[in-house]
């Protein structure tokens, strides 16, 4: 009877420990996911700004020579 009680406590400890580790790991992952989402948001903003810059630079007309104006 004594061994059955000891095995029950061991089983309970394993169950509670595994649940605690799952909760602990998920809390660490939430912070990591939030950092990654912030980085994705920053990179998307940077990509949009670079697209606008490229579009602005390509929208300019072709440079012309001053001699073309007088003829």
Buried (B, 14 or more C-beta within 10 A) or exposed (E): EEEEEEEEEEEEEEEEEEEEEEEEEEEEEEEEEEEEEEEEEEEEEEEEEEEEEEEEEEEEEEEEEEEEEEE
